[in-house]
Amino acid sequence: MKIAVLAGSPHKNGTTALLADRFIEGARAKGHEVYRFDAAFRNIHPCLGCNACGMSGPCVHKDDIETEAIQIKTWQKITAI
């Protein structure tokens, strides 16, 4: 199974990172393919509610979500930590 792990904490050595590491370790040990997305260290902007993405095209923000969303949509399970 393809699993995307979304981690949001800015603490690289904190408990969220440890939990994500252990989850990924266990998933890989069971033969799953895992992709980790550390949101705190990416260029991501909040939604403006402008509806551009649903009305006339892509999001007005040109950030990491634009490319990552395509990748993440191909995964079978998404885990947020």
All heavy atoms as a GROMACS GRO file, in nm:
protein
  615
    1MET      N    1   0.084  -0.117   0.000
    1MET     CA    2   0.000   0.000   0.000
    1MET      C    3   0.090   0.124   0.000
    1MET      O    4   0.194   0.128   0.062
    1MET     CB    5  -0.089   0.001   0.124
    1MET     CG    6  -0.177   0.123   0.136
    1MET     SD    7  -0.281   0.127   0.283
    1MET     CE    8  -0.386  -0.012   0.251
    2LYS      N    9   0.046   0.228  -0.069
    2LYS     CA   10   0.117   0.355  -0.072
    2LYS      C   11   0.058   0.446   0.035
    2LYS      O   12  -0.060   0.476   0.033
    2LYS     CB   13   0.103   0.418  -0.209
    2LYS     CG   14   0.175   0.340  -0.319
    2LYS     CD   15   0.146   0.396  -0.456
    2LYS     CE   16   0.210   0.530  -0.473
    2LYS     NZ   17   0.198   0.584  -0.611
    3ILE      N   18   0.143   0.490   0.129
    3ILE     CA   19   0.098   0.572   0.242
    3ILE      C   20   0.171   0.705   0.241
    3ILE      O   21   0.294   0.709   0.234
    3ILE     CB   22   0.125   0.501   0.376
    3ILE    CG1   23   0.055   0.365   0.380
    3ILE    CG2   24   0.080   0.588   0.493
    3ILE    CD1   25   0.095   0.280   0.500
    4ALA      N   26   0.095   0.815   0.250
    4ALA     CA   27   0.154   0.948   0.265
    4ALA      C   28   0.139   0.987   0.411
    4ALA      O   29   0.031   0.980   0.468
    4ALA     CB   30   0.082   1.048   0.175
    5VAL      N   31   0.247   1.029   0.473
    5VAL     CA   32   0.246   1.074   0.612
    5VAL      C   33   0.263   1.227   0.611
    5VAL      O   34   0.364   1.277   0.563
    5VAL     CB   35   0.358   1.008   0.694
    5VAL    CG1   36   0.363   1.066   0.834
    5VAL    CG2   37   0.339   0.858   0.697
    6LEU      N   38   0.162   1.297   0.662
    6LEU     CA   39   0.166   1.442   0.669
    6LEU      C   40   0.200   1.482   0.812
    6LEU      O   41   0.121   1.457   0.903
    6LEU     CB   42   0.031   1.502   0.629
    6LEU     CG   43  -0.027   1.456   0.495
    6LEU    CD1   44  -0.161   1.523   0.471
    6LEU    CD2   45   0.069   1.485   0.382
    7ALA      N   46   0.315   1.543   0.832
    7ALA     CA   47   0.357   1.588   0.964
    7ALA      C   48   0.358   1.741   0.964
    7ALA      O   49   0.402   1.802   0.867
    7ALA     CB   50   0.494   1.533   0.998
    8GLY      N   51   0.309   1.801   1.073
    8GLY     CA   52   0.296   1.945   1.074
    8GLY      C   53   0.378   2.020   1.177
    8GLY      O   54   0.379   2.141   1.178
    9SER      N   55   0.447   1.952   1.264
    9SER     CA   56   0.521   2.019   1.371
    9SER      C   57   0.653   2.079   1.321
    9SER      O   58   0.725   2.016   1.244
    9SER     CB   59   0.551   1.921   1.484
    9SER     OG   60   0.630   1.984   1.583
   10PRO      N   61   0.688   2.199   1.370
   10PRO     CA   62   0.815   2.258   1.332
   10PRO      C   63   0.933   2.207   1.415
   10PRO      O   64   1.046   2.249   1.394
   10PRO     CB   65   0.792   2.407   1.358
   10PRO     CG   66   0.694   2.410   1.469
   10PRO     CD   67   0.604   2.291   1.446
   11HIS      N   68   0.908   2.118   1.509
   11HIS     CA   69   1.013   2.065   1.595
   11HIS      C   70   1.073   1.938   1.532
   11HIS      O   71   1.014   1.831   1.540
   11HIS     CB   72   0.959   2.035   1.735
   11HIS     CG   73   0.896   2.154   1.799
   11HIS    ND1   74   0.970   2.261   1.846
   11HIS    CD2   75   0.766   2.187   1.819
   11HIS    CE1   76   0.888   2.352   1.895
   11HIS    NE2   77   0.764   2.310   1.879
   12LYS      N   78   1.189   1.953   1.470
   12LYS     CA   79   1.250   1.842   1.397
   12LYS      C   80   1.282   1.721   1.485
   12LYS      O   81   1.284   1.609   1.437
   12LYS     CB   82   1.378   1.889   1.327
   12LYS     CG   83   1.352   1.982   1.213
   12LYS     CD   84   1.480   2.022   1.143
   12LYS     CE   85   1.450   2.114   1.027
   12LYS     NZ   86   1.570   2.150   0.952
   13ASN      N   87   1.306   1.743   1.613
   13ASN     CA   88   1.337   1.633   1.704
   13ASN      C   89   1.232   1.618   1.813
   13ASN      O   90   1.260   1.563   1.920
   13ASN     CB   91   1.475   1.655   1.767
   13ASN     CG   92   1.585   1.652   1.663
   13ASN    OD1   93   1.588   1.564   1.578
   13ASN    ND2   94   1.674   1.749   1.666
   14GLY      N   95   1.110   1.666   1.786
   14GLY     CA   96   1.004   1.660   1.886
   14GLY      C   97   0.926   1.530   1.882
   14GLY      O   98   0.958   1.436   1.809
   15THR      N   99   0.821   1.526   1.962
   15THR     CA  100   0.741   1.404   1.974
   15THR      C  101   0.664   1.373   1.846
   15THR      O  102   0.644   1.255   1.813
   15THR     CB  103   0.644   1.413   2.093
   15THR    OG1  104   0.565   1.531   2.080
   15THR    CG2  105   0.718   1.415   2.224
   16THR      N  106   0.621   1.475   1.773
   16THR     CA  107   0.551   1.451   1.646
   16THR      C  108   0.644   1.386   1.546
   16THR      O  109   0.607   1.290   1.477
   16THR     CB  110   0.494   1.582   1.589
   16THR    OG1  111   0.401   1.636   1.683
   16THR    CG2  112   0.424   1.560   1.457
   17ALA      N  113   0.767   1.435   1.538
   17ALA     CA  114   0.866   1.376   1.448
   17ALA      C  115   0.896   1.232   1.488
   17ALA      O  116   0.908   1.144   1.402
   17ALA     CB  117   0.994   1.459   1.448
   18LEU      N  118   0.907   1.208   1.618
   18LEU     CA  119   0.933   1.072   1.666
   18LEU      C  120   0.817   0.979   1.631
   18LEU      O  121   0.838   0.866   1.584
   18LEU     CB  122   0.955   1.073   1.817
   18LEU     CG  123   0.980   0.938   1.883
   18LEU    CD1  124   1.109   0.875   1.831
   18LEU    CD2  125   0.985   0.954   2.035
   19LEU      N  126   0.694   1.026   1.651
   19LEU     CA  127   0.577   0.945   1.617
   19LEU      C  128   0.573   0.916   1.467
   19LEU      O  129   0.549   0.801   1.426
   19LEU     CB  130   0.449   1.018   1.660
   19LEU     CG  131   0.318   0.948   1.630
   19LEU    CD1  132   0.311   0.813   1.700
   19LEU    CD2  133   0.201   1.035   1.670
   20ALA      N  134   0.601   1.016   1.386
   20ALA     CA  135   0.604   0.996   1.241
   20ALA      C  136   0.712   0.896   1.202
   20ALA      O  137   0.689   0.806   1.120
   20ALA     CB  138   0.625   1.129   1.169
   21ASP      N  139   0.830   0.910   1.262
   21ASP     CA  140   0.940   0.818   1.232
   21ASP      C  141   0.903   0.673   1.265
   21ASP      O  142   0.930   0.582   1.188
   21ASP     CB  143   1.066   0.856   1.311
   21ASP     CG  144   1.130   0.985   1.263
   21ASP    OD1  145   1.100   1.029   1.150
   21ASP    OD2  146   1.210   1.042   1.341
   22ARG      N  147   0.842   0.654   1.381
   22ARG     CA  148   0.806   0.518   1.424
   22ARG      C  149   0.694   0.460   1.337
   22ARG      O  150   0.695   0.342   1.304
   22ARG     CB  151   0.763   0.516   1.572
   22ARG     CG  152   0.874   0.551   1.668
   22ARG     CD  153   0.991   0.451   1.658
   22ARG     NE  154   1.098   0.488   1.747
   22ARG     CZ  155   1.207   0.553   1.711
   22ARG    NH1  156   1.225   0.588   1.586
   22ARG    NH2  157   1.300   0.582   1.798
   23PHE      N  158   0.598   0.544   1.299
   23PHE     CA  159   0.490   0.499   1.211
   23PHE      C  160   0.548   0.455   1.076
   23PHE      O  161   0.515   0.348   1.024
   23PHE     CB  162   0.388   0.611   1.191
   23PHE     CG  163   0.275   0.573   1.098
   23PHE    CD1  164   0.162   0.511   1.148
   23PHE    CD2  165   0.284   0.597   0.962
   23PHE    CE1  166   0.058   0.473   1.063
   23PHE    CE2  167   0.182   0.560   0.876
   23PHE     CZ  168   0.069   0.498   0.927
   24ILE      N  169   0.636   0.538   1.022
   24ILE     CA  170   0.699   0.508   0.893
   24ILE      C  171   0.782   0.381   0.902
   24ILE      O  172   0.778   0.295   0.813
   24ILE     CB  173   0.783   0.628   0.845
   24ILE    CG1  174   0.690   0.744   0.809
   24ILE    CG2  175   0.873   0.590   0.729
   24ILE    CD1  176   0.761   0.877   0.789
   25GLU      N  177   0.857   0.368   1.009
   25GLU     CA  178   0.940   0.248   1.031
   25GLU      C  179   0.853   0.121   1.031
   25GLU      O  180   0.885   0.022   0.966
   25GLU     CB  181   1.012   0.263   1.163
   25GLU     CG  182   1.107   0.152   1.199
   25GLU     CD  183   1.173   0.179   1.334
   25GLU    OE1  184   1.245   0.280   1.345
   25GLU    OE2  185   1.149   0.100   1.428
   26GLY      N  186   0.742   0.126   1.104
   26GLY     CA  187   0.652   0.010   1.111
   26GLY      C  188   0.586  -0.019   0.978
   26GLY      O  189   0.572  -0.135   0.938
   27ALA      N  190   0.544   0.085   0.907
   27ALA     CA  191   0.479   0.066   0.777
   27ALA      C  192   0.575   0.006   0.676
   27ALA      O  193   0.539  -0.085   0.601
   27ALA     CB  194   0.423   0.199   0.727
   28ARG      N  195   0.697   0.055   0.674
   28ARG     CA  196   0.796   0.001   0.581
   28ARG      C  197   0.833  -0.142   0.616
   28ARG      O  198   0.856  -0.224   0.526
   28ARG     CB  199   0.921   0.090   0.578
   28ARG     CG  200   0.895   0.220   0.504
   28ARG     CD  201   1.019   0.304   0.493
   28ARG     NE  202   0.992   0.421   0.410
   28ARG     CZ  203   1.053   0.538   0.423
   28ARG    NH1  204   1.150   0.551   0.512
   28ARG    NH2  205   1.022   0.639   0.346
   29ALA      N  206   0.836  -0.173   0.745
   29ALA     CA  207   0.867  -0.310   0.788
   29ALA      C  208   0.760  -0.408   0.738
   29ALA      O  209   0.789  -0.526   0.717
   29ALA     CB  210   0.878  -0.316   0.940
   30LYS      N  211   0.639  -0.358   0.720
   30LYS     CA  212   0.529  -0.441   0.670
   30LYS      C  213   0.520  -0.440   0.518
   30LYS      O  214   0.430  -0.498   0.459
   30LYS     CB  215   0.395  -0.394   0.728
   30LYS     CG  216   0.385  -0.413   0.877
   30LYS     CD  217   0.376  -0.560   0.911
   30LYS     CE  218   0.358  -0.580   1.060
   30LYS     NZ  219   0.353  -0.719   1.096
   31GLY      N  220   0.615  -0.371   0.454
   31GLY     CA  221   0.622  -0.374   0.308
   31GLY      C  222   0.550  -0.260   0.237
   31GLY      O  223   0.537  -0.262   0.114
   32HIS      N  224   0.505  -0.160   0.311
   32HIS     CA  225   0.435  -0.048   0.249
   32HIS      C  226   0.534   0.056   0.197
   32HIS      O  227   0.643   0.074   0.252
   32HIS     CB  228   0.340   0.018   0.349
   32HIS     CG  229   0.236  -0.075   0.402
   32HIS    ND1  230   0.135  -0.125   0.325
   32HIS    CD2  231   0.220  -0.128   0.525
   32HIS    CE1  232   0.059  -0.204   0.398
   32HIS    NE2  233   0.110  -0.209   0.520
   33GLU      N  234   0.495   0.126   0.094
   33GLU     CA  235   0.573   0.237   0.040
   33GLU      C  236   0.525   0.363   0.111
   33GLU      O  237   0.405   0.390   0.117
   33GLU     CB  238   0.549   0.248  -0.110
   33GLU     CG  239   0.631   0.353  -0.179
   33GLU     CD  240   0.604   0.360  -0.328
   33GLU    OE1  241   0.535   0.272  -0.382
   33GLU    OE2  242   0.652   0.455  -0.390
   34VAL      N  243   0.618   0.442   0.166
   34VAL     CA  244   0.581   0.558   0.247
   34VAL      C  245   0.645   0.685   0.192
   34VAL      O  246   0.764   0.687   0.159
   34VAL     CB  247   0.622   0.538   0.394
   34VAL    CG1  248   0.580   0.658   0.479
   34VAL    CG2  249   0.562   0.410   0.451
   35TYR      N  250   0.565   0.791   0.187
   35TYR     CA  251   0.611   0.924   0.148
   35TYR      C  252   0.584   1.019   0.264
   35TYR      O  253   0.472   1.023   0.315
   35TYR     CB  254   0.537   0.970   0.022
   35TYR     CG  255   0.564   1.115  -0.013
   35TYR    CD1  256   0.686   1.154  -0.068
   35TYR    CD2  257   0.467   1.212   0.007
   35TYR    CE1  258   0.710   1.285  -0.100
   35TYR    CE2  259   0.492   1.343  -0.026
   35TYR     CZ  260   0.612   1.379  -0.079
   35TYR     OH  261   0.636   1.509  -0.111
   36ARG      N  262   0.683   1.092   0.308
   36ARG     CA  263   0.667   1.183   0.421
   36ARG      C  264   0.663   1.327   0.371
   36ARG      O  265   0.749   1.370   0.293
   36ARG     CB  266   0.782   1.166   0.519
   36ARG     CG  267   0.772   1.256   0.640
   36ARG     CD  268   0.883   1.225   0.738
   36ARG     NE  269   0.874   1.311   0.853
   36ARG     CZ  270   0.918   1.277   0.972
   36ARG    NH1  271   0.974   1.159   0.991
   36ARG    NH2  272   0.908   1.360   1.073
   37PHE      N  273   0.564   1.402   0.418
   37PHE     CA  274   0.549   1.543   0.383
   37PHE      C  275   0.552   1.623   0.512
   37PHE      O  276   0.460   1.615   0.593
   37PHE     CB  277   0.416   1.564   0.308
   37PHE     CG  278   0.394   1.707   0.267
   37PHE    CD1  279   0.451   1.755   0.151
   37PHE    CD2  280   0.316   1.791   0.344
   37PHE    CE1  281   0.430   1.888   0.112
   37PHE    CE2  282   0.294   1.923   0.306
   37PHE     CZ  283   0.351   1.971   0.190
   38ASP      N  284   0.660   1.697   0.535
   38ASP     CA  285   0.674   1.781   0.654
   38ASP      C  286   0.626   1.921   0.621
   38ASP      O  287   0.701   2.004   0.568
   38ASP     CB  288   0.820   1.783   0.701
   38ASP     CG  289   0.859   1.654   0.770
   38ASP    OD1  290   0.799   1.624   0.874
   38ASP    OD2  291   0.949   1.585   0.719
   39ALA      N  292   0.500   1.949   0.652
   39ALA     CA  293   0.436   2.076   0.615
   39ALA      C  294   0.504   2.198   0.675
   39ALA      O  295   0.507   2.304   0.612
   39ALA     CB  296   0.289   2.071   0.654
   40ALA      N  297   0.558   2.186   0.794
   40ALA     CA  298   0.619   2.301   0.861
   40ALA      C  299   0.744   2.353   0.789
   40ALA      O  300   0.783   2.468   0.808
   40ALA     CB  301   0.654   2.265   1.005
   41PHE      N  302   0.802   2.270   0.707
   41PHE     CA  303   0.926   2.309   0.638
   41PHE      C  304   0.905   2.331   0.489
   41PHE      O  305   1.000   2.332   0.412
   41PHE     CB  306   1.034   2.204   0.662
   41PHE     CG  307   1.054   2.178   0.808
   41PHE    CD1  308   1.010   2.060   0.865
   41PHE    CD2  309   1.112   2.274   0.890
   41PHE    CE1  310   1.025   2.036   1.001
   41PHE    CE2  311   1.128   2.251   1.025
   41PHE     CZ  312   1.085   2.132   1.081
   42ARG      N  313   0.779   2.347   0.449
   42ARG     CA  314   0.746   2.368   0.308
   42ARG      C  315   0.687   2.507   0.290
   42ARG      O  316   0.642   2.572   0.385
   42ARG     CB  317   0.643   2.266   0.261
   42ARG     CG  318   0.689   2.120   0.269
   42ARG     CD  319   0.828   2.097   0.216
   42ARG     NE  320   0.850   2.032   0.091
   42ARG     CZ  321   0.802   1.917   0.049
   42ARG    NH1  322   0.717   1.849   0.118
   42ARG    NH2  323   0.837   1.869  -0.066
   43ASN      N  324   0.686   2.553   0.169
   43ASN     CA  325   0.628   2.682   0.133
   43ASN      C  326   0.479   2.658   0.106
   43ASN      O  327   0.440   2.617  -0.003
   43ASN     CB  328   0.698   2.738   0.009
   43ASN     CG  329   0.637   2.868  -0.038
   43ASN    OD1  330   0.582   2.945   0.042
   43ASN    ND2  331   0.645   2.893  -0.167
   44ILE      N  332   0.396   2.684   0.209
   44ILE     CA  333   0.253   2.660   0.199
   44ILE      C  334   0.178   2.783   0.249
   44ILE      O  335   0.209   2.836   0.356
   44ILE     CB  336   0.211   2.538   0.283
   44ILE    CG1  337   0.285   2.413   0.234
   44ILE    CG2  338   0.061   2.517   0.277
   44ILE    CD1  339   0.262   2.292   0.320
   45HIS      N  340   0.079   2.826   0.173
   45HIS     CA  341  -0.003   2.941   0.211
   45HIS      C  342  -0.145   2.895   0.242
   45HIS      O  343  -0.195   2.801   0.181
   45HIS     CB  344  -0.005   3.043   0.098
   45HIS     CG  345   0.130   3.093   0.059
   45HIS    ND1  346   0.201   3.182   0.135
   45HIS    CD2  347   0.208   3.063  -0.046
   45HIS    CE1  348   0.317   3.207   0.076
   45HIS    NE2  349   0.325   3.135  -0.033
   46PRO      N  350  -0.213   2.964   0.335
   46PRO     CA  351  -0.351   2.926   0.367
   46PRO      C  352  -0.447   2.962   0.253
   46PRO      O  353  -0.422   3.054   0.175
   46PRO     CB  354  -0.382   3.008   0.492
   46PRO     CG  355  -0.291   3.125   0.484
   46PRO     CD  356  -0.166   3.076   0.416
   47CYS      N  357  -0.558   2.892   0.250
   47CYS     CA  358  -0.661   2.918   0.149
   47CYS      C  359  -0.721   3.057   0.170
   47CYS      O  360  -0.748   3.099   0.282
   47CYS     CB  361  -0.770   2.811   0.161
   47CYS     SG  362  -0.904   2.835   0.043
   48LEU      N  363  -0.742   3.127   0.060
   48LEU     CA  364  -0.803   3.260   0.065
   48LEU      C  365  -0.955   3.255   0.047
   48LEU      O  366  -1.022   3.356   0.065
   48LEU     CB  367  -0.744   3.349  -0.046
   48LEU     CG  368  -0.594   3.377  -0.036
   48LEU    CD1  369  -0.547   3.453  -0.159
   48LEU    CD2  370  -0.562   3.454   0.089
   49GLY      N  371  -1.006   3.140   0.006
   49GLY     CA  372  -1.149   3.128  -0.019
   49GLY      C  373  -1.193   3.201  -0.144
   49GLY      O  374  -1.309   3.240  -0.158
   50CYS      N  375  -1.104   3.221  -0.237
   50CYS     CA  376  -1.135   3.298  -0.358
   50CYS      C  377  -1.204   3.215  -0.465
   50CYS      O  378  -1.254   3.269  -0.563
   50CYS     CB  379  -1.008   3.360  -0.414
   50CYS     SG  380  -0.888   3.241  -0.478
   51ASN      N  381  -1.203   3.082  -0.448
   51ASN     CA  382  -1.265   2.987  -0.542
   51ASN      C  383  -1.200   2.981  -0.680
   51ASN      O  384  -1.257   2.925  -0.772
   51ASN     CB  385  -1.415   3.014  -0.558
   51ASN     CG  386  -1.492   2.979  -0.434
   51ASN    OD1  387  -1.461   2.882  -0.366
   51ASN    ND2  388  -1.590   3.061  -0.400
   52ALA      N  389  -1.083   3.039  -0.695
   52ALA     CA  390  -1.014   3.033  -0.824
   52ALA      C  391  -0.986   2.888  -0.864
   52ALA      O  392  -0.999   2.853  -0.981
   52ALA     CB  393  -0.885   3.113  -0.820
   53CYS      N  394  -0.952   2.806  -0.767
   53CYS     CA  395  -0.918   2.667  -0.798
   53CYS      C  396  -1.039   2.588  -0.847
   53CYS      O  397  -1.025   2.498  -0.930
   53CYS     CB  398  -0.858   2.599  -0.676
   53CYS     SG  399  -0.968   2.593  -0.533
   54GLY      N  400  -1.156   2.623  -0.801
   54GLY     CA  401  -1.276   2.550  -0.842
   54GLY      C  402  -1.352   2.618  -0.953
   54GLY      O  403  -1.443   2.560  -1.012
   55MET      N  404  -1.316   2.739  -0.983
   55MET     CA  405  -1.392   2.816  -1.082
   55MET      C  406  -1.319   2.828  -1.216
   55MET      O  407  -1.374   2.798  -1.320
   55MET     CB  408  -1.423   2.956  -1.030
   55MET     CG  409  -1.503   2.956  -0.903
   55MET     SD  410  -1.667   2.888  -0.938
   55MET     CE  411  -1.740   2.901  -0.777
   56SER      N  412  -1.196   2.876  -1.212
   56SER     CA  413  -1.130   2.907  -1.339
   56SER      C  414  -0.991   2.847  -1.356
   56SER      O  415  -0.926   2.875  -1.455
   56SER     CB  416  -1.121   3.059  -1.355
   56SER     OG  417  -1.043   3.113  -1.251
   57GLY      N  418  -0.946   2.767  -1.261
   57GLY     CA  419  -0.813   2.710  -1.279
   57GLY      C  420  -0.747   2.674  -1.150
   57GLY      O  421  -0.814   2.651  -1.049
   58PRO      N  422  -0.613   2.672  -1.149
   58PRO     CA  423  -0.538   2.630  -1.030
   58PRO      C  424  -0.541   2.736  -0.921
   58PRO      O  425  -0.584   2.850  -0.941
   58PRO     CB  426  -0.397   2.610  -1.084
   58PRO     CG  427  -0.388   2.701  -1.201
   58PRO     CD  428  -0.527   2.703  -1.261
   59CYS      N  429  -0.491   2.700  -0.807
   59CYS     CA  430  -0.482   2.790  -0.691
   59CYS      C  431  -0.399   2.913  -0.726
   59CYS      O  432  -0.302   2.905  -0.801
   59CYS     CB  433  -0.418   2.715  -0.574
   59CYS     SG  434  -0.402   2.814  -0.424
   60VAL      N  435  -0.439   3.027  -0.671
   60VAL     CA  436  -0.366   3.151  -0.696
   60VAL      C  437  -0.229   3.151  -0.630
   60VAL      O  438  -0.139   3.224  -0.671
   60VAL     CB  439  -0.446   3.276  -0.651
   60VAL    CG1  440  -0.574   3.289  -0.732
   60VAL    CG2  441  -0.476   3.273  -0.503
   61HIS      N  442  -0.213   3.070  -0.525
   61HIS     CA  443  -0.083   3.057  -0.460
   61HIS      C  444   0.004   2.963  -0.543
   61HIS      O  445  -0.039   2.857  -0.584
   61HIS     CB  446  -0.096   2.998  -0.320
   61HIS     CG  447  -0.166   3.086  -0.222
   61HIS    ND1  448  -0.123   3.212  -0.190
   61HIS    CD2  449  -0.277   3.065  -0.148
   61HIS    CE1  450  -0.203   3.265  -0.101
   61HIS    NE2  451  -0.298   3.178  -0.074
   62LYS      N  452   0.123   3.001  -0.566
   62LYS     CA  453   0.219   2.914  -0.634
   62LYS      C  454   0.314   2.860  -0.528
   62LYS      O  455   0.428   2.903  -0.515
   62LYS     CB  456   0.295   2.991  -0.743
   62LYS     CG  457   0.205   3.051  -0.848
   62LYS     CD  458   0.124   2.944  -0.919
   62LYS     CE  459   0.031   3.006  -1.020
   62LYS     NZ  460  -0.080   2.920  -1.054
   63ASP      N  461   0.262   2.765  -0.448
   63ASP     CA  462   0.341   2.711  -0.338
   63ASP      C  463   0.362   2.561  -0.356
   63ASP      O  464   0.328   2.505  -0.459
   63ASP     CB  465   0.277   2.745  -0.203
   63ASP     CG  466   0.136   2.692  -0.188
   63ASP    OD1  467   0.092   2.610  -0.272
   63ASP    OD2  468   0.069   2.731  -0.091
   64ASP      N  469   0.417   2.497  -0.254
   64ASP     CA  470   0.449   2.355  -0.263
   64ASP      C  471   0.326   2.264  -0.276
   64ASP      O  472   0.337   2.153  -0.326
   64ASP     CB  473   0.532   2.311  -0.142
   64ASP     CG  474   0.672   2.369  -0.145
   64ASP    OD1  475   0.717   2.413  -0.251
   64ASP    OD2  476   0.737   2.369  -0.039
   65ILE      N  477   0.211   2.310  -0.231
   65ILE     CA  478   0.090   2.228  -0.241
   65ILE      C  479   0.052   2.203  -0.386
   65ILE      O  480   0.002   2.097  -0.421
   65ILE     CB  481  -0.027   2.293  -0.163
   65ILE    CG1  482  -0.002   2.282  -0.014
   65ILE    CG2  483  -0.160   2.231  -0.200
   65ILE    CD1  484   0.003   2.139   0.040
   66GLU      N  485   0.079   2.299  -0.471
   66GLU     CA  486   0.045   2.286  -0.613
   66GLU      C  487   0.105   2.158  -0.674
   66GLU      O  488   0.037   2.085  -0.745
   66GLU     CB  489   0.092   2.409  -0.690
   66GLU     CG  490   0.045   2.413  -0.833
   66GLU     CD  491   0.079   2.545  -0.900
   66GLU    OE1  492   0.171   2.616  -0.855
   66GLU    OE2  493   0.013   2.577  -0.999
   67THR      N  494   0.230   2.131  -0.643
   67THR     CA  495   0.294   2.011  -0.697
   67THR      C  496   0.273   1.889  -0.607
   67THR      O  497   0.258   1.778  -0.656
   67THR     CB  498   0.444   2.032  -0.717
   67THR    OG1  499   0.503   2.075  -0.595
   67THR    CG2  500   0.471   2.136  -0.824
   68GLU      N  501   0.271   1.910  -0.476
   68GLU     CA  502   0.257   1.798  -0.383
   68GLU      C  503   0.117   1.736  -0.387
   68GLU      O  504   0.102   1.616  -0.366
   68GLU     CB  505   0.290   1.841  -0.240
   68GLU     CG  506   0.434   1.878  -0.219
   68GLU     CD  507   0.530   1.763  -0.239
   68GLU    OE1  508   0.493   1.646  -0.217
   68GLU    OE2  509   0.645   1.790  -0.276
   69ALA      N  510   0.015   1.816  -0.411
   69ALA     CA  511  -0.122   1.763  -0.415
   69ALA      C  512  -0.136   1.657  -0.523
   69ALA      O  513  -0.203   1.556  -0.503
   69ALA     CB  514  -0.222   1.876  -0.436
   70ILE      N  515  -0.071   1.677  -0.635
   70ILE     CA  516  -0.075   1.578  -0.743
   70ILE      C  517  -0.013   1.447  -0.695
   70ILE      O  518  -0.068   1.340  -0.718
   70ILE     CB  519  -0.002   1.632  -0.867
   70ILE    CG1  520  -0.076   1.755  -0.922
   70ILE    CG2  521   0.012   1.524  -0.974
   70ILE    CD1  522   0.003   1.835  -1.023
   71GLN      N  523   0.100   1.456  -0.627
   71GLN     CA  524   0.169   1.338  -0.574
   71GLN      C  525   0.085   1.268  -0.467
   71GLN      O  526   0.067   1.147  -0.471
   71GLN     CB  527   0.304   1.382  -0.516
   71GLN     CG  528   0.376   1.280  -0.433
   71GLN     CD  529   0.442   1.170  -0.515
   71GLN    OE1  530   0.447   1.178  -0.636
   71GLN    NE2  531   0.490   1.070  -0.449
   72ILE      N  532   0.033   1.346  -0.372
   72ILE     CA  533  -0.040   1.288  -0.259
   72ILE      C  534  -0.168   1.220  -0.304
   72ILE      O  535  -0.208   1.117  -0.248
   72ILE     CB  536  -0.066   1.397  -0.152
   72ILE    CG1  537   0.068   1.435  -0.085
   72ILE    CG2  538  -0.166   1.349  -0.047
   72ILE    CD1  539   0.060   1.555   0.006
   73LYS      N  540  -0.234   1.270  -0.406
   73LYS     CA  541  -0.359   1.211  -0.455
   73LYS      C  542  -0.340   1.069  -0.508
   73LYS      O  543  -0.435   0.993  -0.517
   73LYS     CB  544  -0.421   1.297  -0.565
   73LYS     CG  545  -0.483   1.423  -0.513
   73LYS     CD  546  -0.540   1.506  -0.628
   73LYS     CE  547  -0.593   1.638  -0.579
   73LYS     NZ  548  -0.641   1.721  -0.690
   74THR      N  549  -0.217   1.032  -0.542
   74THR     CA  550  -0.193   0.898  -0.596
   74THR      C  551  -0.175   0.793  -0.486
   74THR      O  552  -0.169   0.675  -0.515
   74THR     CB  553  -0.066   0.897  -0.686
   74THR    OG1  554   0.049   0.922  -0.605
   74THR    CG2  555  -0.077   0.999  -0.796
   75TRP      N  556  -0.167   0.838  -0.360
   75TRP     CA  557  -0.143   0.746  -0.250
   75TRP      C  558  -0.276   0.688  -0.201
   75TRP      O  559  -0.381   0.749  -0.210
   75TRP     CB  560  -0.067   0.817  -0.138
   75TRP     CG  561   0.068   0.857  -0.188
   75TRP    CD1  562   0.096   0.965  -0.266
   75TRP    CD2  563   0.189   0.786  -0.175
   75TRP    NE1  564   0.230   0.967  -0.299
   75TRP    CE2  565   0.289   0.857  -0.243
   75TRP    CE3  566   0.224   0.669  -0.109
   75TRP    CZ2  567   0.422   0.816  -0.249
   75TRP    CZ3  568   0.357   0.628  -0.114
   75TRP    CH2  569   0.453   0.701  -0.184
   76GLN      N  570  -0.271   0.567  -0.149
   76GLN     CA  571  -0.390   0.496  -0.106
   76GLN      C  572  -0.437   0.531   0.034
   76GLN      O  573  -0.552   0.516   0.068
   76GLN     CB  574  -0.367   0.345  -0.117
   76GLN     CG  575  -0.340   0.302  -0.259
   76GLN     CD  576  -0.277   0.166  -0.267
   76GLN    OE1  577  -0.186   0.134  -0.194
   76GLN    NE2  578  -0.329   0.084  -0.357
   77LYS      N  579  -0.345   0.574   0.119
   77LYS     CA  580  -0.380   0.611   0.255
   77LYS      C  581  -0.300   0.735   0.292
   77LYS      O  582  -0.184   0.747   0.259
   77LYS     CB  583  -0.345   0.498   0.352
   77LYS     CG  584  -0.380   0.529   0.498
   77LYS     CD  585  -0.349   0.413   0.588
   77LYS     CE  586  -0.449   0.304   0.574
   77LYS     NZ  587  -0.564   0.304   0.655
   78ILE      N  588  -0.367   0.828   0.360
   78ILE     CA  589  -0.302   0.948   0.409
   78ILE      C  590  -0.315   0.952   0.560
   78ILE      O  591  -0.424   0.938   0.613
   78ILE     CB  592  -0.363   1.075   0.346
   78ILE    CG1  593  -0.345   1.072   0.194
   78ILE    CG2  594  -0.303   1.201   0.406
   78ILE    CD1  595  -0.412   1.184   0.121
   79THR      N  596  -0.202   0.968   0.628
   79THR     CA  597  -0.199   0.973   0.774
   79THR      C  598  -0.147   1.109   0.816
   79THR      O  599  -0.038   1.149   0.775
   79THR     CB  600  -0.107   0.862   0.829
   79THR    OG1  601  -0.154   0.736   0.783
   79THR    CG2  602  -0.105   0.864   0.981
   80ALA      N  603  -0.225   1.180   0.897
   80ALA     CA  604  -0.182   1.311   0.946
   80ALA      C  605  -0.133   1.294   1.090
   80ALA      O  606  -0.200   1.236   1.174
   80ALA     CB  607  -0.298   1.409   0.942
   81ILE      N  608  -0.014   1.346   1.115
   81ILE     CA  609   0.045   1.338   1.249
   81ILE      C  610   0.078   1.478   1.294
   81ILE      O  611   0.135   1.554   1.225
   81ILE     CB  612   0.171   1.250   1.249
   81ILE    CG1  613   0.133   1.110   1.207
   81ILE    CG2  614   0.239   1.254   1.384
   81ILE    CD1  615   0.249   1.014   1.196
   0.00000   0.00000   0.00000
